[in-house]
């Protein structure tokens, strides 16, 4: 792959900071209460969810332009969960990708658009075979 852009960020753990090389991202990190933390910062799952949702929505826009489909009213939400990995005792992620679709994309048309988007999206390609990703239309 010939890189068109490379994002660079540095973090020092779940209770530290995450900072991008250009300084546009500079966030305190913290464990969520559900994992025993004090909820005093964002967490890697939120950052992954935001990035995946944005990338998926952009990928959908690309597919829609090719197929002349109006997706101006589409909203994409990524729900990233962390839990125990039963295979090694560590942790694993799963994702539910929700697309809120307008009336003209309800049913089979919307489901097909999601499948095509999932095949095209770089985040989806990166997770394929590694993380369970469920696609849901609403």
C-alpha positions in Angstrom: 0.0 0.0 0.0 1.2 3.5 -0.8 0.2 5.7 2.1 -1.8 8.8 1.2 -1.8 10.0 4.8 -0.4 8.8 8.1 -2.0 9.8 11.4 0.4 9.8 14.4 -0.8 9.8 18.0 1.0 8.9 21.3 -0.7 7.7 24.5 0.7 6.6 27.8 -2.0 4.3 29.0 -5.7 4.3 29.9 -5.2 6.8 32.6 -2.9 9.2 30.8 -3.3 11.3 27.7 -3.6 10.8 23.9 -2.0 13.4 21.8 -1.7 13.6 18.0 1.5 14.8 16.4 -0.2 17.9 15.1 -1.7 18.7 18.5 -5.3 18.7 17.2 -6.1 15.8 19.4 -5.1 16.2 23.0 -7.4 14.2 25.4 -7.2 12.9 28.9 -7.8 9.2 29.1 -9.5 7.3 31.8 -11.2 4.0 32.6 -14.9 4.0 32.3 -16.9 3.3 35.5 -18.0 0.0 34.0 -14.3 -1.1 34.1 -13.7 0.2 37.6 -12.5 3.7 36.7 -13.6 7.2 37.7 -14.8 8.2 34.2 -12.5 11.2 34.2 -11.4 10.9 30.5 -12.3 9.4 27.2 -11.3 5.8 26.5 -9.9 3.9 23.6 -13.2 2.3 22.9 -14.8 5.7 22.4 -12.0 6.8 20.2 -12.3 3.7 18.1 -16.1 4.1 17.9 -15.8 7.7 16.7 -13.2 6.8 14.1 -15.0 3.8 12.8 -18.4 5.6 12.6 -16.8 8.5 10.7 -14.9 6.2 8.3 -18.0 4.0 7.7 -20.2 7.1 7.0 -17.6 8.4 4.5 -17.3 5.0 2.8 -21.1 4.9 2.5 -21.0 8.3 0.9 -18.5 7.0 -1.6 -20.6 4.0 -2.5 -23.7 6.1 -2.7 -22.2 8.6 -5.1 -21.1 5.7 -7.4 -24.7 4.3 -7.3 -26.4 7.7 -7.3 -28.1 7.1 -4.0 -29.0 10.0 -1.7 -27.5 9.3 1.8 -27.7 13.0 3.0 -30.0 12.0 5.8 -28.1 8.9 7.0 -26.5 8.7 10.4 -24.0 6.1 11.5 -23.3 5.0 15.1 -20.6 2.6 16.1 -21.1 0.8 19.4 -17.7 -0.7 20.5 -17.8 -3.1 23.4 -14.9 -4.6 25.3 -15.2 -7.8 27.2 -13.2 -10.9 28.3 -11.7 -13.0 25.5 -12.7 -16.6 26.3 -9.8 -18.0 24.3 -6.9 -16.4 26.2 -8.4 -14.7 29.3 -7.5 -11.2 28.0 -9.8 -8.8 26.4 -11.6 -8.5 23.0 -13.7 -6.0 21.2 -16.9 -6.3 19.2 -18.8 -3.7 17.2 -22.4 -3.0 16.4 -22.6 -0.6 13.4 -26.0 1.1 13.3 -27.2 3.1 10.3 -30.2 5.2 10.7 -31.6 5.3 7.2 -34.3 7.4 5.5 -37.5 5.8 4.2 -36.1 5.3 0.7 -33.4 3.1 2.1 -35.5 0.9 4.4 -35.4 -2.9 3.8 -33.3 -4.7 1.3 -31.9 -1.5 -0.4 -30.4 -0.2 2.9 -29.1 -3.6 3.9 -27.3 -4.0 0.6 -25.8 -0.5 0.9 -24.5 -1.5 4.4 -23.0 -4.7 3.1 -21.3 -2.9 0.2 -20.0 -0.2 2.7 -18.7 -2.8 5.1 -16.8 -4.4 2.2 -15.3 -1.1 1.2 -14.6 0.7 4.5 -10.9 0.7 5.6 -11.9 0.1 9.3 -14.1 -2.8 8.3 -11.3 -4.3 6.3 -9.0 -3.9 9.3 -11.4 -5.6 11.6 -12.5 -8.4 9.3 -11.7 -11.8 10.8 -10.5 -10.1 14.0 -13.5 -8.4 15.6 -17.2 -9.4 15.4 -19.0 -6.6 13.5 -22.8 -6.7 13.3 -24.6 -4.4 10.8 -28.0 -3.0 11.9 -30.3 -0.7 10.0 -32.9 1.5 11.6 
